[in-house]
Amino acid sequence: MQPILARKLRLLFVICSFTCLAGMMYQLIGEEYVGYQSVLIGLPLGLALGVLELFLFPKTQQKLLRLPFTWLIIVKTILYTSIIFLVTATIGLFVGLFEGKNIDEFYESVLSRSQVVIIVYSLVIYMLIIFYLQINRLLGEGVLLKFLKGKYYSPTEEERIFMFLDVKSSTSIAERLGHKMYYSLLNEFFHEISEPVLMTKAEIYQYVGDEVVFTWETKNGLENANCLEIFFMIKKNVNENRNTYIQKYGFAPEFKAGVHSGKVISAQIGDIKREVIYNGDVLNTTARIQEQCNKFERELLASGNLLDQLDLTNLFKAEKIDTAKLRGKESNVEIYSVKKT
């Protein structure tokens, strides 16, 4: 199963579980008992929202994501509630007519007090779900759930893979375009990474100016050489939109990256603002490897330590460039250039 589909199904399960629980609470408050009717109400509402949010409106979502956070939640909530209400009302109309009811009876049932209460209740539940989904997107895929589970409460040592990906000639580009156009360029470029991130099971650790830092749990990064594949997927997306970039900015962005693996300490820090951080030599080494891209005129460099763990098969070609003593490192690091075959 593709990672994107697996992610959507997991989210769909979470949404349906929440709406079923909300249906049980609604029935418990109104009738002081819980029966199968609550699930029969909650499950379709969750399925409807999940299908709309995750499967039917992906392109619409990209446009909505440009809205301010509060308006995004409000617009999505009203939009999805309205669609579901219209669909259920239309179905109810045809069923009523088939059973011999007239239009007046239909309007009375749709506009009844109980029906209005259910609509308002659905609005609140949908708003909570959409708020959760947007916070999950804001923090990074899966980070919110890990926070809730308390994974980062205590410092933990783990093996991880990191990639530092940086836009080439960023300073001269910013001077040429101006700050607003440069921000627009970066924003569009960072949109290109969304699908590759999901497809390769990556996590976005940080945005640092014109640089983005990806990280993987080691097993996810090694699987299908995801930690290398992401670079070429992003490159493919940029090339497909090259003409659009040229028309808007006069050129298409180019980028370089370094990738390495090792042990880090992961933990949450801060009080007023909490953040998950990774600490370890692997991050410094990855940054230094990426710095060598300009020196050796290569776009993707990887450490020998990482490549030893990967099965490159026939998809990638690795060429040893140097055994270098990187700035801040006591021991030498083998550096390889990686290309797609």
N, C-alpha and C positions, 0 to 999 in steps of 0.2 A: 504494500500500500504506500502511495506517495506521502511524504511527510506533511505536505499542505493539507491533503484530504484527512490524514490522521489527526492533525491539529484541529480541523474544523469539526470532526466528529466528537473529539474530546470536549470542545466548547459547547457543542450541541447537547451533549449529555449533561454538562453542568447547568446549562440554561433550563433544560427540561426538568432536572432534579429540583431546581429552585422554584419553578412555576408549580410543580406538583406539591411542594412544601407550602407554597403560598396558597394553593387551592385548599389544602388541608386546614391551614390556619383560618381561612375565610369561612369554611364550613363549621369549624369548631366554635368560632365566635358567634355565628348566626344560629346554629342548631345544637351546640354543646355536645356534638359527637362527630366522629370522623368515619366516613364511609367511602366506598369506591367512587362515588359521584365526584368527590374532590379531585381525584386523579383524572377522571374523565374530562373535567373542566381544565385542570392545570396542564396536563400533557399536551393537548392540542394548541393551547396558547403558547407554550414553550417551543413546540415544533414550528409553529407559524413564525414566531419571532426569529428563531434560529435559522430557518430556511431563508427568510428575507435578508437577515443580517450577514449570513455567512456564504450563501450560495447564489442568490438572485441579484443582489445589488453591489457586487464588488467594485465596478467602475464608478457607480454613483457614490460609493463610500470615499473614493479617492478625492472627489470634488468636495464632499461634505467635510473631509478632514481639514480643509483649509479654513473652515469656520472657527471662530473662537470656541473654547472648550465648553462653556455653558450653553451657547447657542447650538452647538453640535448635539449635545444631549437632548435639549428641548425639541429641536427639529426632528431628530431620529425618533424620539418617543412619540410625538404627535403623528409623524408620518406612518410608523408601523402600526400604531393603534388604529388610525383611521383606515388603513388598508384592510386590516383584519376585521374591523367592525363592518366595513362595507361588504366584504366577502361573506361574512357570517349572516349579515342582514339579508343579502341577496338570496343566499341559500334558504334562509328562514322564510322569505317571501314565497319562493317557489314551492317549498314544502307546505306552507300554509294554504296556498291556492290549490295545491293538489289534494289537500285534506278538506277543501270546501270552505275555508275561512275567507272573509272578505278583507278588502284593503284597510278598512277602519280598525278591524280587530288586529291586523298586523301592526299598524302604527301604535295602537295602544300597548301592545306587547313590547315593541322596540323602545318606546318612550316611557315605559313604566318606571316607577321609582327603583325597583330592584335591578332593572337593566342599567339604569344610570349609575347606580352604586357599583355594579360590576365593571362598567367602563372606567369609572374613576379609579377603582381598585387596580384594574389592569394597567392604567396609566402609571400609577405609582410603582407597581412591580416592574414594568418595562423600564422605567426611568432608573431604578436600582440596578437592573441587569446591564443596561447600556453604560451606566456610570462605572460599573465593575469592568466591563470590556474596554472602556476607554482608559481607565487607570492602568489596566493590565498592559495596554499598548503604550501608554506613557512611560511606565517604568521599564518596559522590556518584556518580551514574551516569557511567561512563566515566573518572573521575579516576584510578582505580588503573591502568588500561591506559596512560593518558598518563604516569603516574609510571614505569611499566615501560619505556616507550619513551624516557624521558628528555626529554620535551617541555619540562618546566619546569626542567631543570637549569641552563640559562642564561636570563637575563632576555630576554623577547621582547616586542616591541611589536605590538599587534594591535587591530583594531577590534571593539568589543563593545557590546552593548545591556544595560542594567541596569534592573531594577525593584525599588524598595523598597516592600514591602507591609507595612502596620502595622495592628494591631487598634486600633479606636477606643476611647477612654476606658479604656485599660488600667489606669491607676492606680486609678480609682474602682472598676473591676470587681474588681481584686485585693483591695481593702479590703473590698468587700462579700462576696466568696466565701471569702476566706481563701486562704493560699498553696497548700495541697494541692488544693483544688477548682479554683483558678485554673490550676495546672499541668495538671490533668486537662482543663480546657477548652482550653488551648493545644494540648495533645497531640492532642486530637480534631480541633481545627481544622487543625492541620498535617497530619493524615492526609487531610483533604479535598483537599490540594494535590497528592497523589501522582499521580493519574491525569492532571490537567491538565498537570503538569510533563512527563510522558512524551508526552502527546499534542501538546504544543507544542515539543518538543525543547529544553526549558529545562534549565538546571543550577541546583541550589541552591548558591549561593555561601556563604551564612552564615545562621545563626539568631542574632539579637541580641535577647535577651529576647522581647518579643512581636512582633518584626519578623523578616521573612524577606527575604533578598536573592536575587533570581533574576538569572541572566545567560544570554546567548545569544551564540554566534558570530553575527556580523551577518547572514549569509545565512540562518541558521536562524530568527532573530528576525523578519526581514522576510518570510520565506515565509508566505503566508496570514495575514499580520499576527499571527503567533504571539505577539509581545511584548505585544499588546493582548488577544488572544483568551484568554490564560491567566487574566486577571482575571475575565472574565465566566464562564468555566468553573468557577472556584472559587466564584463567587457563586451559580451554578446548583446546585452540590453542597451548599452551605450551606443554600440555600432548600429543597432537597428534604429535608433533615434538620432543618428548622426546629423541628418539633414535638418531636423528640427533645431538642434543645438546651433548649427552653423547659421541658419536663418535668424535665430534670436540673438546669439552672442558673437557670431563671426567665427566660431571654431567649436570643436567638440572636446570635452575634457579628457585628459589622459591621466593615468594614475600608476602608482607603483606600490609594492607591498613586500613586507617581510613576515615570515611565519616561523614559529619555534614552539617547543613544548617543554614542560617542566613542572616542578612543584611550586604551589603558591599557598598562601594563607588567605582564606576567604572569611570575611566577617562584616557585620554592619557597624557603622560608626555614626556618631553625631546624636544630637538630642532634638534641637529645633528642626533641623533637616537631617534625615537619616539617609544613608547611602550604603550600598554594598560595594566593598573595595576588595581588590586582590593585591596581595603584597608578595613580592618574590623576585629573585634575580631573572626569572624567565621574561618578565616584562621589559626590563632594561636591555636584555640581550636581543629581544625581538625588535625593539626600537633601533638598536645599533645595526642589526642586520638590514633593516629597511633603509637606513642611511647609506648603506653600501650600494644601493640600486643606482644612484647617480655615478658613483665612481666606476662601476663595472658596466654601466649603460645597459642594465637589465630591468625588466618591469616586475619580476617576481623572484625573490630569493628565499631560500629555505635552509634551515640548519641540517647538517648531516644527522644530528641526533633525532630529528623528527622523521627524516626520510628513511632511516633505518627501521622505523616502526610501520611504514606505509607499504602497501602493495600497489605499486604504480601500474602494474600490468602493461597494457599497450596504449593506455590513455595519455600518459605523461612521459616526458623525457627530461631527465635530470642531468645536468652537466656541472661537474665540479669546477668552481671558479677560483677558490682560494682557501687557504687555511690561515685565517686572519686573527690577529690579536685585536679585539675590539676595544674601543675606549671604555675604561672602567672595568675591564675583564682581565683577570690574571692568566687564565688558560686560553689557548687558541680555540677557535670555533671553525669547523668546516662549513663552508658556504657553497650552496649549489644554486644554479639558475634552473628554473622549472618552466618548461613550455608544454603546450598541449600538442599531441601528435595528430 
